[in-house]
Amino acid sequence: MLHFSKTKIFFILGAIILGLLFALPNALPKDVRDNLPWPLPRQTLNLGLDLQGGAHMLLSVDLKDGLERTLKVQRDGIRDALREERIRPNMRIEDEAIYVTFKSAADDETGAPIIRAQSENVDDRAIGGGGKTLIIENVGELRYKITVSDAYLEFLSARTIEQSIQVLRKRIDPSGTTEMTLAKEGKSRILLQVPGANNDRVAEIKKVIRRTAKLSFHQVDPADALTLDRCVNQGRCDLGRIAYPSKDGGGSMIVYEREVVTGADLKKSSEGIHPQNGNPIVNFTYNGSGARKFCKFTADHEGDLFAVVLDGEIITAPRINGAICGGRGYIEGSFTMASARELSLLLNAGALPAKLEIAQENTVGAELGKDSIAKGKAASIIGLVLVGIFMWFSYGFRFGTFANIALATNIILIAGALSILGATLTLPGIAGIILTIGMAVDANVLIFERIREETANGRGPINAVDTGYRLSLAPILDANVTTLIAALTLYFVGSGPIRGFAVTLSIGIVMSVFTAVVVARLMTAVWLRRARPKTLPI
């Protein structure tokens, strides 16, 4: 146990030097760190939200809103498929289901297989297709009930949250320079953390979150006043029609529910100035598919009105004077340059697939973060000093020094490992480091007590040290492995600050075993070989 080959010594010292090099940038000022020569690392620990300050939000995804959209899409698809066979049944959405009632037995015979064909595989990449998208039941004569299957709901939920995260990332951090956290939390929530966000930035983020930015173009139905009143005030709109209010307060209009083109058909958008009146506008360019659809629609509906709808409000409803086939256009309304730029950024990021609500919010000030760092440093230093004094008092200057050097090496290696991993240091992470300081000497205590026992039993210094390290190894590994299992469980089961604590604790456990069993043993072996003491000062 006390013999170290030159190769082992080389790797042990190499690991310590490597840890020191990666830990060193954390102690250097930024200007010095930025000017370090190329071979030396510059990466430092990332400070978490509770240390740097910023915004912490837990967003709730309205999956019911996504289900309603899915039902409408499925209803339109079934209607189109039936119309190709000249079948026009009564269709309505009620209680999270689509009800289809055929008008004759002949329509039922032809239409039922068409409806069943609309139920497709949830995911062709999954084994067995992942189940079917729709559940189709015959609930009466000529009547069918169509619901979304649980497998498809689960698939839609996961996809909705994933798309929401991607859209939010583009909206909040379009340049990709903010070190923010966006992650799925549970089945229907998203964790958002933006370090360094002040109150103005938080207000801007909230505004971005609450806007779905769903843009669509619809054909206007030139309904009479009676039909408009029935649709707007009584909610009894004709099939395939819907009423939207005007943003400028000029009443409501009935439009065809089917969208001509949507924000998904846009290639890019930007703010601009109207070529004639100089008012702010939003320029947009369609992708190839959107340009073809809009060109065909405007060519077929010359003289008709079409509405530009954003988040359930009609921004403008111009008349089509001729075919628009260039793939470019602009939206005009009561914009300012700031609001036009904001809308263009939202359209470039894409529409949120479902509504988001802020379920939990917490804003941490930068001063509070600095205070936490200062208190964490003070607690770490006090803990380190007290543990060092205890080791000197209990095991003498020689062996106490070995243990304290191993403890200092442990702290350096933890900092180096966290820097290499690019980990984020949080307040619970500091707690994990402080806990590690106390736990790190456990192994040394076991070893030194065993050496005392062997010395008391009459063994010589070299024999006592060798036996002490050899017989202490098993209980040290047992104790630390069980703690490591608990830390890993916290990491995989927990989230947010719990994970930060688990990461530092796990790394601290591994490093403490290395420094106590390997580094301290190497120092002890070198001292024994050089000093050859007659008795052990322990």
Secondary structure, 3 states (H helix, E strand, C coil): CCCCCHHHHHHHHHHHHHHHHHHHHHHCCHHHHHCCCCCCCCCCCEECHHHHCEEEEEEEECHHHHHHHHHHHHHHHHHHHHHCCCCCCEEEEECCEEEEECCCHHHHHHHHHHHHHCCCECCCCCHHHHCECEEEEEEECCEEEEEECHHHHHHHHHHHHHHHHHHHHHHHCCCCCCCCEEEEECCCEEEEEEECCCHHHHHHHHHHHHCCCCEEEEEECCCCHHHHHHHHHHCCCCCCEEEEEECCCCCEEEEECCCCEEHHHEEEEEEEECCCCCCEEEEEEECHHHHHHHHHHHHHCCCCEEEEEECCEEEECCECCCCCCCCEEEEECCCCHHHHHHHHHHHHHCCCCCCEEEEEEEEECHHHHHHHHHHHHHHHHHHHHHHHHHHHHHHHHHHHHHHHHHHHHHHHHHHHHHHHHCCEECHHHHHHHHHHHHHHCHHHHHHHHHHHHHHHCCCCHHHHHHHHHHHHHHHHHHHHHHHHHHHHHHHHHCCCHHHHHHHHHHHHHHHHHHHHHHHHHHHHHHHHHHHCCCCCCC
